[in-house]
Amino acid sequence: MATLLIYGSYGYNGRLIAGEATDRGLEPILAGRDGEALAEQAADLGLEHRRFDLSDPAVVAEELSDVDCVLNCAGPFSNTADELVEACLESGTDYVDITGEIPVIERIRRRSDEAEDAGITLFPATGLSSVPMDCLAAHLAERLPGATHLALGAETFRPPSVGSITTLLEGLEDGGAIRDEGRLVHVPAGWKSRRIDFGRGTRPAVTMPLGDVSTSYYTTGVPNVEVYVFAPPPTRLALRAHRYVAPLLATGPVREGLKRVAQVAREGPSERARERGSTYFWGEASDGDERVVSRLRMSDPYVVTGACALAVTERVLDGEVSPGYRTPAGEFGPEFVLGIDEAAGFFDEGTP
Ligand SMILES: NC(=O)c1ccc[n+]([C@@H]2O[C@H](COP(=O)([O-])OP(=O)(O)OC[C@H]3O[C@@H](n4cnc5c(N)ncnc54)[C@H](OP(=O)(O)O)[C@@H]3O)[C@@H](O)[C@H]2O)c1
């Protein structure tokens, strides 16, 4: 059996993914920088564990020398992805992660040639961002060949995990981002708003710098991409206010204070909350004349993240994915998401 190592296995998403991987019979090696948390988790799951931090590339490469694929769940990925990718290039290990951070995806993509030379796959953003919306984007691009604009969006009601909050805070300093004629353009947080029917009636939504701004462009080649999330009034107000407080957020003490607040939610969404969760995805492609809309429904965002990440990881482990930077629908086609979790099919609207 090919060897999988899950880095950051004792974080909120890492725990869910390690448990699910074990249920699927993958027997991953658990890894991270907290020996105690690892030992406890490894005993619970009956798995091997390795403690190493990411400060010394040579040590990381050595730890990965007998590993076929790393699944990185340690975020914010701005602090972990470059280090693990560097080591993977050295050790010849395939790399998969669940980042939704645009700068991280862009940096990994720039190493595609190096990865091809090393014979390894670089597969970032295999969680909620970007598997469902990447497949939706590819489906829309097939429905409307020659589309010039893509708008994608997600609606969910789950409270985020502490890691997601911390990562959001890290990214807040940069504001938002969209794709404009193929270029990544920085815009303020919550730059545009519109009302979107994600599948349960029209809701207010604002632009968000999710990883899909990067991924869906590389998959479809559609040059203009905006990504929206459902935003109830308090969120919209907070985002508007963020334009004025962003310089303040950039100061270390304020950021650290907000992170401490986030630690209060350490446990993350409960099992019961996950069981009841659902996520609605919406996408629109247009070419100036025609417009098509498709939708997709899946379960809880964290369940979706684990299911998507493991669906990709299993294919990488099986040797089905070629070397270089890869995107979900670019590699497996738009239907890849169907059958993962509860995604039964695309709901299409519009003529083509
Ligand atoms: N793309 C998506 O759709 C999606 C979905 C869900 C989550 N995410 C992202 O996944 C990440 C993890 O979320 P979470 O809720 O699992 O967070 P979490 O509970 O805070 O866990 C984070 C994990 O990362 C490790 N870590 C963080 N920084 C590290 C570093 N510099 N070196 C080594 N290990 C480090 C932590 O280890 P220590 O405890 O030792 O620090 C911990 O194991 C977040 O960035 C989140 O935004 C993305």
The ligand as an ORCA input file, in Angstrom:
! r2SCAN-3c Opt
* xyz 0 1
  N     -10.041     25.000      1.641
  C     -11.053     24.770      2.441
  O     -12.162     24.659      2.001
  C     -10.813     24.617      3.917
  C     -11.787     24.002      4.701
  C     -11.540     23.855      6.066
  C     -10.350     24.346      6.612
  N      -9.432     24.962      5.808
  C      -8.184     25.472      6.355
  O      -7.501     24.418      7.003
  C      -6.641     24.948      8.002
  C      -6.765     24.149      9.265
  O      -8.028     24.391      9.854
  P      -8.380     23.739     11.272
  O      -9.747     24.149     11.570
  O      -8.038     22.285     11.237
  O      -7.311     24.501     12.205
  P      -6.726     24.088     13.639
  O      -7.694     23.275     14.400
  O      -6.209     25.356     14.235
  O      -5.478     23.158     13.279
  C      -4.355     23.664     12.635
  C      -3.283     22.604     12.600
  O      -2.179     23.148     11.877
  C      -1.003     23.042     12.680
  N      -0.111     24.181     12.389
  C      -0.453     25.467     12.239
  N       0.634     26.214     11.962
  C       1.671     25.358     11.928
  C       3.058     25.520     11.679
  N       3.597     26.725     11.410
  N       3.854     24.414     11.721
  C       3.327     23.196     11.980
  N       2.021     22.986     12.236
  C       1.199     24.054     12.206
  C      -1.506     23.087     14.106
  O      -0.541     22.531     14.963
  P      -0.185     23.255     16.396
  O      -1.398     23.035     17.257
  O       1.022     22.537     16.830
  O       0.004     24.721     16.072
  C      -2.761     22.206     13.967
  O      -2.418     20.846     13.962
  C      -7.028     26.429      8.121
  O      -6.066     27.193      7.437
  C      -8.368     26.515      7.427
  O      -8.621     27.791      6.879
  C      -9.649     25.100      4.477
*
